[in-house]
């Protein structure tokens, strides 16, 4: 017989698994829904000292009490942290670990790093030792507390909007949402701020990832991330790792319990989609789709400059001046993200951005790439400031026409474009967007409203916008593009859309086709014409 140990996420207890547990038992499985200390009907047991270690010990005790030979342990959301901690201490008892719409924490990580509610994440970061900062005001809607001397618990959401900040509520009926709200318990802050400690024993255990597509992640996107070559993601391509998708939001045990039950039973049998490892270079390190002439670049801090012939180096011309050696327009290429801070090479050294910089210079326009610091989901403001500083650097360069600048944003940098769309500065002559993310994905929680392009586009006025849309886009990202285009149409803002039907996200180094080359050339011609117009 197989035993399932079920551990849920923030604010919830064993009650949330009721329908799933019934379905598993009907399939002759042994089921142990876990209510962690301080959660559900055990909320009165929590104390200020309740932390991740407390919850790991809760799960270890449950594992020790299981008689079945095969134990499948399921961690939903935050629940994956105590699940991994417990499995690391009892690896010989665990048959499979199931990540249910959960992150991939490693040794030393805290759960607060993946808290989707930006305000709570910042408050935890500011007061993580339980003593800094002032106590919050419990009970005020939308105002989570900072863990202080007296306020050491994070209040549970009390409304649909509140739950949406912690994950997509797609698929939840009004009754299910009401039940979630009624039975939810405050989350002890220490459970989110204490680092997870792992010996490495869990690394050899079979695993299954269950992705809730309504929360912004699917198998295709995971495959793309693995293909990018990040070392920490390569274990996802092991043969003992499987994946399933559920077309629902973040709480599938409430929105589709029957489907989740079936997936868990199949996972226990070792079924699931496998991701195939590849020996090819990561997609972002493959050659640029256009064959552009090599060109030296100038590196100034986070910025690389690609300068047309005859303009010389920083500080003025070197050698004979070209007949048209006056100040030139410039285009700033803004890479997507989040990109981990330790990723090497950094985006400005990726072939795609080197190619775009060289291509711009070959057409007589100064190209600039910038390694901005969009490393996490709440780094938009810092990244926008890095881009602003890059623009200021360009505008102060005597080779640059300070009133003719274009911004070209890629992928996740689409959110940054809102900063300039809302109130376009006089120097901004065009905004280009390639396969952009133009609204936060459902699982991202609260994002600073200044970085919502669909809302900002109403301020764009007559600013030219060039958008390259790929036909093989991730559906969740494609939906944000349609939302943006609908908002632009409603406010009368013209957007030139360049469709690339057979292209993927990041097509410039993935799809080596004439269609891709034509799209890059078309977009560059449009941007250059707006700069010179």
C-alpha positions as CSV (number, residue, x, y, z in Angstrom):
1,X,0.0,0.0,0.0
2,X,1.1,3.6,-0.7
3,X,0.8,6.2,1.9
4,X,0.4,9.9,1.0
5,X,1.6,12.6,3.4
6,X,-0.1,15.8,2.4
7,X,1.3,19.2,3.5
8,X,-0.4,22.4,2.4
9,X,0.8,26.0,2.1
10,X,0.5,29.2,4.0
11,X,-2.6,29.8,6.2
12,X,-4.0,26.3,5.7
13,X,-4.2,23.0,7.5
14,X,-5.1,19.4,6.9
15,X,-8.7,20.4,6.3
16,X,-7.9,21.7,2.8
17,X,-7.2,18.1,1.6
18,X,-10.6,16.7,2.5
19,X,-11.9,15.8,-1.0
20,X,-8.4,14.7,-2.2
21,X,-8.0,12.5,0.9
22,X,-11.3,10.9,0.3
23,X,-10.5,10.1,-3.3
24,X,-7.1,8.6,-2.4
25,X,-8.6,6.4,0.2
26,X,-11.2,5.2,-2.3
27,X,-8.2,4.1,-4.4
28,X,-7.0,2.0,-1.3
29,X,-4.2,4.5,-0.4
30,X,-3.3,5.4,3.2
31,X,-3.6,9.2,3.6
32,X,-2.2,11.6,6.2
33,X,-3.2,15.2,5.8
34,X,-0.9,17.2,8.0
35,X,-2.0,20.2,10.1
36,X,1.2,22.0,11.0
37,X,1.7,23.7,14.4
38,X,-0.3,26.9,14.5
39,X,-2.4,26.1,11.4
40,X,-6.0,25.0,11.1
41,X,-7.4,23.7,14.4
42,X,-3.9,23.8,15.9
43,X,-3.5,27.6,15.7
44,X,-3.6,28.0,19.5
45,X,-0.5,25.8,19.8
46,X,1.7,28.4,17.9
47,X,4.0,30.6,19.8
48,X,6.4,33.4,18.7
49,X,9.2,30.7,18.5
50,X,7.2,28.6,16.0
51,X,9.3,28.4,12.8
52,X,10.3,26.2,10.0
53,X,12.1,23.8,12.3
54,X,8.8,23.3,14.2
55,X,7.0,22.4,11.0
56,X,9.7,20.0,9.9
57,X,9.4,18.2,13.2
58,X,5.6,18.0,12.7
59,X,6.1,16.2,9.3
60,X,8.9,13.9,10.6
61,X,6.5,12.7,13.4
62,X,3.9,11.9,10.8
63,X,6.4,10.0,8.6
64,X,7.6,8.0,11.6
65,X,4.0,7.0,12.3
66,X,3.4,5.6,8.8
67,X,3.4,1.8,8.5
68,X,3.2,1.6,4.7
69,X,6.3,0.7,2.8
70,X,5.9,3.3,0.1
71,X,5.5,7.0,1.2
72,X,4.7,9.7,-1.2
73,X,5.1,13.1,0.4
74,X,3.3,16.1,-1.2
75,X,4.3,19.7,-0.5
76,X,2.0,22.5,-1.7
77,X,3.4,26.1,-1.9
78,X,5.2,26.8,1.4
79,X,4.6,23.2,2.4
80,X,7.5,22.1,0.2
81,X,9.9,23.6,2.8
82,X,8.9,21.4,5.7
83,X,8.4,18.5,3.3
84,X,12.0,18.7,2.0
85,X,13.3,19.3,5.6
86,X,11.6,16.1,6.8
87,X,12.5,14.0,3.7
88,X,16.1,15.0,4.2
89,X,16.0,13.5,7.7
90,X,14.1,10.3,6.6
91,X,15.2,9.7,3.0
92,X,15.0,5.9,3.4
93,X,11.3,6.2,4.1
94,X,10.3,8.4,1.1
95,X,9.4,6.9,-2.3
96,X,8.7,10.2,-4.1
97,X,8.4,13.9,-3.3
98,X,5.6,15.8,-5.1
99,X,6.1,19.6,-5.6
100,X,2.5,20.9,-5.9
101,X,2.7,24.4,-7.5
102,X,5.7,24.9,-5.3
103,X,9.2,26.4,-5.7
104,X,12.5,24.6,-5.7
105,X,14.1,25.7,-2.4
106,X,17.7,24.6,-1.8
107,X,19.9,24.6,1.3
108,X,19.9,28.0,3.0
109,X,16.8,29.3,1.3
110,X,13.9,30.9,3.2
111,X,10.3,30.6,2.2
112,X,10.0,34.4,2.3
113,X,12.1,34.5,-0.9
114,X,9.1,33.1,-2.8
115,X,6.3,34.8,-1.0
116,X,4.2,36.3,-3.9
117,X,2.8,39.2,-1.9
118,X,5.4,41.9,-2.4
119,X,4.4,43.9,0.7
120,X,4.6,40.9,3.0
121,X,7.9,39.9,1.5
122,X,9.4,43.4,2.1
123,X,8.0,43.5,5.7
124,X,9.5,40.0,6.4
125,X,12.8,41.2,5.0
126,X,12.8,44.3,7.1
127,X,11.8,42.6,10.4
128,X,13.0,39.1,9.9
129,X,14.5,38.7,13.4
130,X,11.1,39.4,15.0
131,X,12.4,42.5,16.7
132,X,13.2,45.2,14.1
133,X,10.5,47.6,13.0
134,X,7.2,48.5,14.6
135,X,4.4,46.1,15.2
136,X,1.8,46.0,12.4
137,X,-1.9,46.6,12.7
138,X,-3.7,43.2,12.5
139,X,-7.1,43.1,10.9
140,X,-6.7,46.0,8.5
141,X,-7.5,44.8,5.0
142,X,-4.6,44.7,2.7
143,X,-2.1,45.7,5.5
144,X,-0.1,42.6,6.5
145,X,1.8,43.0,9.7
146,X,5.5,43.2,10.2
147,X,6.6,40.5,12.7
148,X,7.5,42.5,15.8
149,X,7.5,41.7,19.6
150,X,3.7,41.3,19.7
151,X,2.8,40.7,16.1
152,X,4.6,37.6,15.1
153,X,1.9,36.1,12.8
154,X,0.9,37.2,9.3
155,X,-2.9,37.6,9.0
156,X,-4.6,35.3,6.5
157,X,-6.3,37.0,3.6
158,X,-9.9,37.9,4.1
159,X,-11.1,38.6,0.5
160,X,-10.8,37.2,-3.0
161,X,-8.3,40.0,-3.8
162,X,-6.3,39.2,-0.8
163,X,-6.0,35.5,-1.8
164,X,-5.1,36.5,-5.3
165,X,-2.0,38.2,-3.9
166,X,-0.8,34.8,-2.8
167,X,-1.7,32.8,-6.0
168,X,-4.2,32.6,-8.7
169,X,-7.7,31.9,-7.5
170,X,-8.7,30.6,-10.9
171,X,-11.2,27.7,-10.7
172,X,-12.3,28.4,-7.1
173,X,-16.1,28.7,-6.7
174,X,-17.5,31.3,-4.3
175,X,-18.2,28.5,-1.8
176,X,-14.6,27.2,-2.0
177,X,-13.2,30.7,-1.6
178,X,-15.5,31.3,1.4
179,X,-14.3,28.0,2.9
180,X,-10.7,28.9,2.4
181,X,-11.2,32.3,4.1
182,X,-13.3,30.9,6.9
183,X,-10.8,28.1,7.9
184,X,-7.6,30.0,7.2
185,X,-5.2,30.7,10.1
186,X,-2.4,33.3,10.6
187,X,1.0,32.2,9.4
188,X,3.8,32.3,12.0
189,X,6.4,34.6,10.5
190,X,9.3,32.4,11.7
191,X,8.2,29.6,9.3
192,X,9.0,31.9,6.4
193,X,12.2,33.5,7.7
194,X,14.1,30.5,9.0
195,X,16.4,29.1,6.4
196,X,15.9,25.5,5.2
197,X,18.8,23.3,6.0
198,X,19.4,20.2,3.7
199,X,22.2,17.7,3.8
200,X,21.7,16.7,0.2
201,X,20.0,13.4,0.9
202,X,16.8,14.5,-0.8
203,X,18.7,15.1,-4.1
204,X,18.6,11.4,-4.9
205,X,14.9,10.9,-4.4
206,X,12.4,10.6,-7.3
207,X,10.3,13.7,-7.7
208,X,7.2,15.0,-9.5
209,X,6.3,18.5,-10.3
210,X,2.6,19.4,-10.6
211,X,2.2,22.7,-12.3
212,X,-1.0,24.8,-12.0
213,X,-1.1,26.6,-15.4
214,X,-3.5,29.2,-14.1
215,X,-0.8,30.3,-11.7
216,X,1.6,31.2,-14.6
217,X,3.8,28.1,-15.1
218,X,3.5,25.2,-17.4
219,X,5.7,22.3,-18.7
220,X,6.8,24.2,-21.9
221,X,8.1,27.1,-19.8
222,X,10.0,24.7,-17.5
223,X,11.5,23.1,-20.6
224,X,12.6,26.5,-21.8
225,X,14.2,27.3,-18.4
226,X,16.1,24.0,-18.4
227,X,17.3,24.6,-21.9
228,X,18.7,27.9,-20.8
229,X,21.4,25.8,-19.1
230,X,21.1,27.0,-15.5
231,X,23.0,24.4,-13.4
232,X,20.5,24.3,-10.6
233,X,17.7,23.4,-13.0
234,X,19.5,20.5,-14.8
235,X,18.3,17.9,-12.2
236,X,14.8,18.5,-13.6
237,X,15.9,16.5,-16.6
238,X,16.7,13.4,-14.6
239,X,14.7,10.3,-15.8
240,X,13.2,9.9,-12.3
241,X,11.6,13.4,-12.4
242,X,8.1,13.7,-13.9
243,X,5.7,16.6,-14.6
244,X,2.0,17.1,-14.7
245,X,-0.1,20.1,-15.5
246,X,-3.5,21.1,-14.1
247,X,-5.5,23.8,-15.8
248,X,-6.4,25.6,-12.7
249,X,-5.2,28.2,-10.1
250,X,-3.0,27.8,-7.1
251,X,-5.4,25.8,-4.9
252,X,-6.2,22.6,-7.0
253,X,-7.2,20.6,-3.9
254,X,-10.2,23.0,-3.8
255,X,-10.7,23.8,-7.5
256,X,-10.3,20.4,-9.0
257,X,-9.8,17.7,-6.3
258,X,-10.7,14.8,-8.6
259,X,-8.1,15.8,-11.2
260,X,-5.5,16.3,-8.5
261,X,-6.3,12.9,-6.9
262,X,-5.7,11.2,-10.3
263,X,-2.5,13.1,-10.8
264,X,-1.2,12.1,-7.4
265,X,-2.0,8.4,-8.0
266,X,-0.2,8.5,-11.3
267,X,2.7,10.3,-9.8
268,X,3.0,7.5,-7.2
269,X,3.3,5.1,-10.1
270,X,6.2,7.1,-11.6
271,X,4.2,8.5,-14.5
272,X,4.5,12.0,-15.8
273,X,6.1,14.0,-18.6
274,X,9.9,13.8,-18.8
275,X,12.1,16.7,-19.8
276,X,14.9,15.6,-22.1
277,X,18.4,16.9,-21.4
278,X,20.3,18.3,-24.4
279,X,24.0,18.8,-25.1
280,X,23.2,21.9,-27.2
281,X,24.3,25.3,-25.9
282,X,21.6,27.1,-23.9
283,X,19.2,28.9,-26.2
284,X,20.4,32.3,-25.1
285,X,24.0,31.5,-26.0
286,X,23.3,30.3,-29.6
287,X,24.2,32.5,-32.6
288,X,22.2,35.6,-33.5
289,X,19.8,35.0,-36.4
290,X,21.4,37.8,-38.5
291,X,24.9,37.7,-39.8
292,X,26.1,41.2,-38.8
293,X,29.6,42.6,-39.1
294,X,31.8,42.3,-36.0
295,X,32.3,45.6,-34.2
296,X,34.3,46.6,-31.2
297,X,32.2,47.8,-28.2
298,X,32.9,50.3,-25.4
299,X,32.2,49.2,-21.9
300,X,31.2,51.8,-19.3
301,X,30.0,50.4,-16.0
302,X,26.8,48.3,-16.8
303,X,26.5,49.7,-20.3
304,X,28.1,48.5,-23.6
305,X,28.1,50.9,-26.6
306,X,28.2,50.0,-30.2
307,X,29.2,53.1,-32.2
308,X,28.9,53.6,-36.0
309,X,32.0,54.1,-38.0
310,X,33.6,57.5,-37.9
311,X,32.3,58.6,-34.5
312,X,35.4,57.4,-32.5
313,X,35.6,56.6,-28.8
314,X,34.3,58.3,-25.7
315,X,35.0,62.0,-25.5
316,X,34.9,62.7,-29.2
317,X,36.1,61.6,-32.6
318,X,39.2,59.6,-33.2
319,X,40.8,60.0,-36.6
320,X,39.1,61.6,-39.6
321,X,35.5,62.5,-39.1
322,X,32.9,60.9,-41.3
323,X,30.9,63.4,-43.4
324,X,27.8,62.7,-41.2
325,X,29.7,62.5,-38.0
326,X,27.3,64.7,-36.0
327,X,25.4,63.4,-33.0
328,X,23.5,60.2,-33.8
329,X,20.2,58.7,-32.5
330,X,20.6,55.8,-30.0
331,X,18.6,52.8,-29.1
332,X,18.9,51.1,-25.6
333,X,18.3,47.3,-25.7
334,X,16.8,46.2,-22.3
335,X,17.1,42.5,-21.6
336,X,14.3,40.6,-19.8
337,X,14.3,38.8,-16.5
338,X,14.3,38.2,-13.7
339,X,17.9,37.0,-14.3
340,X,19.8,35.6,-11.4
341,X,22.5,37.9,-10.1
342,X,25.2,35.2,-10.4
343,X,24.4,34.2,-14.0
344,X,27.4,34.3,-16.3
345,X,27.8,35.5,-19.0
346,X,25.5,38.4,-18.2
347,X,22.9,39.4,-20.8
348,X,24.9,42.1,-22.5
349,X,27.4,39.3,-23.5
350,X,24.6,37.1,-24.9
351,X,24.8,36.8,-28.7
352,X,21.3,38.2,-29.2
353,X,22.1,41.5,-27.5
354,X,25.6,41.7,-29.0
355,X,23.9,41.1,-32.4
356,X,21.3,43.8,-31.9
357,X,23.9,46.3,-30.8
358,X,26.1,45.6,-33.8
359,X,23.1,45.7,-36.1
360,X,22.0,49.1,-34.9
361,X,25.5,50.5,-35.3
362,X,25.8,49.1,-38.9
363,X,22.7,51.2,-39.7
364,X,24.3,54.4,-38.3
365,X,22.5,54.4,-34.9
366,X,24.4,54.0,-31.6
367,X,23.3,50.8,-29.9
368,X,23.5,50.3,-26.2
369,X,23.0,47.3,-24.0
370,X,22.6,47.5,-20.2
371,X,23.0,44.9,-17.5
372,X,20.2,46.1,-15.3
373,X,19.5,44.5,-11.9
374,X,16.1,42.8,-12.5
375,X,17.1,39.8,-10.4
376,X,13.8,39.2,-8.5
377,X,10.1,39.8,-8.9
378,X,10.3,43.0,-6.9
379,X,13.3,44.5,-8.6
380,X,11.5,46.6,-11.3
381,X,12.2,49.9,-9.6
382,X,15.9,49.2,-9.3
383,X,16.1,47.9,-12.9
384,X,14.2,50.9,-14.2
385,X,16.7,53.1,-12.4
386,X,19.6,51.3,-14.0
387,X,18.0,51.8,-17.5
388,X,17.5,55.5,-16.6
389,X,21.1,55.9,-15.7
390,X,22.1,54.2,-19.0
391,X,20.0,56.7,-20.9
392,X,21.5,59.6,-19.0
393,X,25.0,58.3,-19.9
394,X,24.0,58.2,-23.5
395,X,22.5,61.7,-23.5
396,X,25.6,63.1,-22.0
397,X,27.8,61.6,-24.7
398,X,28.6,64.2,-27.4
399,X,28.2,61.5,-30.1
400,X,24.6,61.0,-29.2
401,X,21.6,63.2,-30.1
402,X,20.1,63.6,-26.6
403,X,16.6,64.1,-28.0
404,X,16.5,61.0,-30.1
405,X,16.5,57.9,-28.0
406,X,14.6,54.6,-28.3
407,X,14.0,51.9,-25.7
408,X,13.8,48.3,-26.9
409,X,12.5,46.0,-24.1
410,X,12.6,42.2,-24.3
411,X,10.5,39.6,-22.5
412,X,10.2,40.4,-18.8
413,X,11.5,43.9,-19.3
414,X,8.2,44.6,-20.9
415,X,6.9,45.6,-17.5
416,X,9.7,48.2,-17.2
417,X,8.3,49.9,-20.3
418,X,5.4,51.2,-18.3
419,X,7.8,53.6,-16.5
420,X,8.2,55.5,-19.8
421,X,4.8,54.8,-21.4
422,X,2.9,56.5,-18.6
423,X,4.6,59.9,-19.2
424,X,6.9,59.8,-22.2
425,X,9.9,62.1,-21.8
426,X,10.8,64.5,-24.7
427,X,13.8,62.4,-25.7
428,X,11.9,59.2,-26.2
429,X,11.1,58.7,-29.9
430,X,10.0,55.0,-29.8
431,X,9.4,52.0,-27.6
432,X,10.0,48.6,-29.1
433,X,8.8,45.4,-27.4
434,X,9.9,41.9,-28.3
435,X,7.8,38.9,-27.1
436,X,7.1,41.1,-24.0
437,X,5.5,40.3,-20.7
438,X,3.1,43.1,-20.3
439,X,1.3,42.3,-17.0
440,X,2.4,40.3,-14.0
441,X,1.8,36.6,-14.3
442,X,-0.9,35.2,-11.9
443,X,1.5,33.7,-9.4
444,X,3.6,36.9,-9.0
445,X,1.4,38.5,-6.4
446,X,1.4,42.3,-6.1
447,X,3.6,44.2,-8.5
448,X,4.2,48.0,-8.2
449,X,1.4,49.6,-10.2
450,X,3.9,51.8,-11.9
451,X,5.0,48.7,-13.9
452,X,1.7,47.7,-15.5
453,X,2.0,48.6,-19.2
454,X,-1.7,48.0,-20.0
455,X,-2.6,50.8,-17.5
456,X,0.3,53.0,-18.5
457,X,-0.3,53.0,-22.2
458,X,-3.1,55.5,-21.9
459,X,-0.4,58.1,-21.3
460,X,1.6,57.2,-24.3
461,X,-0.2,59.5,-26.7
462,X,1.4,59.6,-30.1
463,X,4.5,57.8,-29.0
464,X,5.4,55.1,-31.6
465,X,5.3,51.5,-30.2
466,X,6.7,48.6,-32.2
467,X,5.7,45.2,-30.8
468,X,7.1,41.9,-32.1
469,X,4.7,39.1,-31.3
470,X,5.6,35.4,-31.6
471,X,3.1,32.8,-32.5
472,X,4.6,30.0,-30.3
473,X,4.4,32.1,-27.2
474,X,3.7,30.8,-23.7
475,X,-0.1,31.2,-23.4
476,X,0.1,33.1,-20.1
477,X,2.5,35.6,-21.6
478,X,0.5,35.9,-24.8
479,X,-2.5,36.8,-22.8
480,X,-0.7,39.8,-21.3
481,X,0.1,41.0,-24.8
482,X,-3.5,40.8,-25.9
483,X,-4.5,42.7,-22.7
484,X,-2.0,45.5,-23.6
485,X,-3.2,45.7,-27.2
486,X,-6.8,45.9,-26.1
487,X,-5.9,48.7,-23.7
488,X,-3.9,50.6,-26.4
489,X,-6.8,50.3,-28.9
490,X,-9.3,51.6,-26.3
491,X,-7.2,54.7,-25.6
492,X,-6.4,55.3,-29.3
493,X,-2.7,54.5,-29.1
494,X,-1.3,53.1,-32.3
495,X,0.9,49.9,-32.0
496,X,2.7,48.5,-34.9
497,X,2.5,44.7,-34.5
498,X,5.1,42.5,-36.3
499,X,3.8,38.9,-36.2
500,X,6.2,36.0,-36.4
501,X,3.8,33.0,-36.5
502,X,6.3,30.2,-36.4
503,X,8.7,31.7,-33.8
504,X,9.3,31.1,-30.1
505,X,10.0,33.4,-27.1
506,X,13.6,34.4,-27.7
507,X,13.4,33.5,-31.4
508,X,16.5,35.5,-32.4
509,X,18.7,32.6,-31.1
510,X,16.2,29.7,-31.4
511,X,14.5,29.9,-34.8
512,X,17.1,30.2,-37.5
513,X,14.6,31.0,-40.3
514,X,13.9,33.6,-43.0
515,X,10.8,34.6,-41.1
516,X,12.8,35.4,-38.0
517,X,15.4,37.4,-40.0
518,X,12.6,39.3,-41.7
519,X,11.0,40.1,-38.4
520,X,14.3,41.4,-36.9
521,X,15.0,43.6,-40.0
522,X,11.4,44.9,-40.1
523,X,11.5,45.9,-36.4
524,X,14.9,47.6,-36.7
525,X,13.8,49.5,-39.8
526,X,10.8,50.8,-38.0
527,X,12.7,51.8,-34.9
528,X,15.4,53.6,-36.9
529,X,12.8,55.4,-39.0
530,X,11.1,56.7,-35.8
531,X,14.5,57.8,-34.5
532,X,15.3,59.7,-37.7
533,X,11.8,61.0,-38.3
